[in-house]
Amino acid sequence: MPEKRPAETRAQDFHEVYAEFIAAKAEEQASRCSQCGVPYCQVHCPLHNNIPDWLKLTAEGRLEEAYELSQSTNNMPEICGRICPQDRLCEGNCVIEKAGHGTVTIGAVEKYLTDTAWKNGWVKPLTHRRVRSEHIGIVGAGPAGLAGAEELRRLGYKVTIYDRHDRAGGLLIYGIPSFKLEKDVVVRRVKRLEDGGIAFRLGFDVGRDASLADLRAKHDAILIATGTYQARAIDAPGIALNNVVEALDYLIASNRKGFGDAVPEFDSGALNAQDKHVAVIGGGDTAMDCVRTAIRQGAKSVSCIYRRDMENMPGSLREVANADEEGVVFEWLTLPKNFLGKRKVNGVRLTRMRLGTPDSSGRKMPVEIADSEFTLDADLVIKALGFDAENLPQMFDAPGLGVSRSGALSVDPKTLQTTMDGVFAAGDIARGASLVVWAIRDGRDAAANIHKYLISKASTALEAAE
């Protein structure tokens, strides 16, 4: 890996953890690729990036060619290089890693290639070969919406992206902390799309400013890529106490503060960890974002409460290691029983757990250990148990929009079209809460299917006219 900034230094700011590769190190690292006959790194990448080939080009010093190959299958390679859980995807399935010699650091090379491309002017403007008359509306300016918009614009379509936030990027801007993804990296991607002719309507709330039917009447096709923002609940006494907050509210406040925005909830201390004992409940990447943010805000102590052990947690083990280095205390195999306090929370009553028999997913189920309860001081509790889909049929005034049992939009698995004609869905809102790289993949697939839909519709209209 590139050099990692010391924990005591990086815990004082929100800059990225890893330094940049230098060219010699990138070439050296890329040259370790064994050029497998079956490239498991590529197989286990949701975008099926042609990793061995661009590693070979990097090793040969042909960086511009390597970048061109890298970006041909990925709309945001430098973002994926920073935030993908490579230890669970490409790098975790590297043959050299499996042989015990340490993985090729694919994500770091990917980040290096694209950052180098931006510096040297190799990132080309967004262009299209022909201009089409059809206009596509995209609801949601997160990774799925941005990737879909770019692919559709390349095909010559007019594209407008609607988003309820005041900045484009979705969770890339407001959900992921800057120490994992500095915001200028996202801003320059969005600017490239704007310069390429994609229109953005920000601060636009579908359901308030227009119904889905209004947008459908205005556009030839719609792509819904809103992501999942409904926080999962905890059913425990005291959950309604002040200073028990949602992870996304906490992260958005921190990121807005980083932009220099006025954030009253942060300034009042409600969404600020400074001088507080902080408890974060959950074991995924969002929980890691919260605990590491709290460290940087100057918390007195930061604990992560998770009902399983480290081996069974859903988040990136690399992120867990970073958090541990920075001073986070992990309370493995613990479950909140109730939250203590009168008006404001001042503690969490926990019980110890053990792992029992596996559930349907194959993960061992946590089981309470009798008489093992203990109390943890906490005057800020952050709930980071994951996200579900919001009720879009109700929000968008679109009762014809079908949903699955989980609340995600029902889509045809081949076309990604919803139950409404000409309305498609991509990313977490159709898949369920998942990774940014999967959102990009879904956005690209949805764009290809929207293109097929519009071509078929035009052909049918032409045949009817004849």
Secondary structure, DSSP 8 states (H G I E B T S, - for coil): ---B--HHHHTTS-S-SB----HHHHHHHHTT----SS-HHHHTSTT---HHHHHHHHHTT-HHHHHHHHHTS-S-HHHHHHHS-GGGTTGGG-HHHHTTS----HHHHHHHHHHHHHHHT-S-----SS--S-EEEEE--SHHHHHHHHHHHHTT-EEEEEESSSSTTTHHHHTS-TTTS-HHHHHHHHHHHHHTT-EEEET--BTTTB-HHHHHHHSSEEEE-----EE-----TTTTSBTEEEHHHHHHHHHHHHHT---HHHHTTTT--TTSEEEEE--SHHHHHHHHHHHHTT-SEEEEE-SS-GGG-SS-HHHHHHHHHTT-EEE-SEEEEEEEESSBEEEEEEEEEEEEEE-TTS-EEEEE-TT--EEEE-SEEEE-S-EE---HHHHTT-TT--B-TTSSB---TTT-B-SSTTEEE-THHHH-S--HHHHHHHHHHHHHHHHHHHHHHHHHHHHHH-
